[in-house]
Amino acid sequence: MNQVVIVTGGSRGIGAATSLLLAQQGYAVCVNYRANRASADKVVEAITQTGGRAFAMQADIAKEEDVIALFTATQQRFGPVTHLVNNAGILDKQSRLVEMSVARFRHVLDTNVIGCFLCCREALKQMPSGGAIVNVSSAASRSGAPFEYIDYAASKGAMDALTKGLSLEVAAQGIRVNAVRPGFIYTEMHADGGEPGRVDRLAPNIPLQRGGTPEEVANAIAWLLSDEASYVTGSFIDLAGGR
Ligand code: NAP
């Protein structure tokens, strides 16, 4: 079977590790990014140099026309999309809810929630004979992320509800929908929250006493996408060192 996957935000962090792993496993990979072309090109180069199939595609997942173009381009390049990793996500500076602007609420929810909904919708149109979707949620959907980013946590809570509902809606079509909920992973995202060293600060309070790596999250995503997880749908894997 020709396995074709789109990894949204596949250019950096967890998405990059996932793109590289899935390419090694034989998937043709669309490495999506929003702004940072150089990082996406680096991932694609690493894949093609080792004989894998990949291409980079700019698309802001918060924009409907961009998402439609992303799925059309991938289908034209590799054939129908059989797998999707909804990984692209953003957060803003750590602050209390009372200090947050409506522009911030909209930006976070448009990207993390509407973006995920749009990508699921377009993927389903290309999956008449089954497929698999993994949503990259967060431990924040369980903690609520008080004093840091409740807006982000709520967006991940919405992804969890989407995962559950959609998994039931499409199960009879042979499409599985699952989620991973990472926490405290070493990526550049924490700098966007204003604290690049956040994972090291929190490490002593994590039961496993350390932060996680993007590769550890990628392993769980790849398993959920694979036939090894063929009886798993509407499920969540927590990757937060025991928190
Ligand atoms: P990251 O290092 O900041 O990378 C984010 C990726 O998403 C980049 O490839 C970025 O593209 C892309 N992106 C951002 N906005 C986009 C948009 N509107 N359209 C398309 N692509 C977009 O983030 P990360 O830490 O790997 O996080 C990946 C996912 O894991 C996110 O959903 C995040 O919420 C979740 N997560 C992370 C952690 C953690 O501790 N790191 C914990 C829990 C959950 P550009 O390079 O072009 O900007």
Residues whose N, C-alpha, C, O or C-beta is under 5 A from the ligand:
A	BS01	NAP	G9 G10 S11 R12 G13 I14 G15 N32 Y33 R34 A35 N36 A59 D60 I61 A62 N87 A88 G89 I90 T111 V136 S137 S138 A139 P182 G183 F184 I185 T187 E188 M189
